[in-house]
Amino acid sequence: MNLRKIVDKCMKYCIFLIGGFNVVIVFLIFLFILTNSMKAFEDVSLSKFFLGREWISLSEKYGLLPLLSGSFRVTLVALGISVPISIMSAVYMAEYANKKTRDIFKLLIETMSALPSVVLGYIGLYVLSALVKNIFNLNTGLTALTGGILLSFMAIPTMVSISDDAIRALDPSYKEASLAMGANKLETVVKIILPAAFPGIFAGIMLGFGRIIGETITVLMVTGNAPILGGGILSPVRTLTATIAAEMGEVVNGSTHYYVLFAVGLVLFGISFITNTIADYFINKSRKIMRK
């Protein structure tokens, strides 16, 4: 066996070991969260935790529904803003923009993705919240709408990049056949290119969703941190991530409250796992379409 084959074999095993190590680390993290979460249910019943309508830690009321509701409202606003903007931006970059304009757009998107979340939090706290308060005549601008707007800016770079790649990776014959049949540019984009690139676009949306649901510091700063089940997007909310960040630093180690926060983390872990699994499925589906 020559040196080149030996090096190739060693690299193959090294890459396998690194990949396996990552899997083991993720499993150990899951096991750590799971074992601590189970201790919470020795004092808090599953029904009171998952169906509870109040989160008041000082009164030992640990209901998950207000936190899920808060995360859902913020995520809904963020997706409602980021998805259409991302798809339209990706279509423009892939189908309409010249090389110079595309490079400028790519630079702006990369700059957006590089902004620290705490900087966006300060912008939301001192600028955006005041605008929301004045426009809607509210008592406070720290609402689900404020958090959703900021999170949409954090998700757009991921969505645009993956959607752009999905559209540009399509076989040119899709577009050429449509134009040859007499369809104009807009009809080709709407009826041919977007449906064909949908698996990749949806994968980008799911990864953006994962970024939104897992963000902590921004929502902690601008959503008001009120664990209220009712209300709309113009009311203060508290998300799953913000609850862990706000309370874990001051909770008594080994208390019921301490373990309940691990249970909240387990719920977040499950949401992230499901989101990434769905995104991976659609990415693989997109690759199969590209190979055809």
Disulfide bonds with the S-S distance in Angstrom:
none
